[in-house]
Amino acid sequence: MSVEKVGEKYRCNICGNEVVVTEAGGGTLVCCGEDMEKIEG
């Protein structure tokens, strides 16, 4: 899933890391070799 805007939150379904976007540049977020899942919150 491509990062679209500042403030979006993403979680790794393998290790549980969570990130909040501070600068959107497109691209995708990857952790533990898998795309991170966008979460609400």
C-alpha positions in Angstrom: 0.0 0.0 0.0 1.4 3.4 -1.0 1.8 6.1 1.6 -0.5 9.0 0.7 -0.5 11.6 3.5 1.1 12.8 6.7 -0.5 11.2 9.9 -1.3 7.8 8.4 -0.4 4.9 10.7 1.0 1.5 9.6 1.6 -1.8 11.5 3.8 -4.8 10.8 1.7 -7.9 11.1 4.8 -10.0 11.9 6.6 -8.1 14.7 4.0 -5.5 15.7 6.1 -2.4 14.9 3.9 0.7 14.3 4.9 3.9 12.4 3.2 7.3 11.8 4.0 9.1 8.6 5.7 12.5 9.1 6.5 13.2 5.5 4.7 11.5 2.6 6.8 10.7 -0.4 4.8 7.9 -2.1 6.4 4.5 -1.9 5.5 1.6 0.4 6.5 0.8 3.9 8.1 -2.6 4.5 9.0 -4.4 7.7 10.1 -8.0 8.2 10.1 -8.4 4.4 6.4 -7.7 4.1 4.4 -4.6 3.3 3.0 -2.9 6.4 -0.7 -2.7 6.9 -2.5 0.7 7.1 -4.4 1.0 10.4 -7.0 3.5 11.7 -6.3 5.6 14.7 
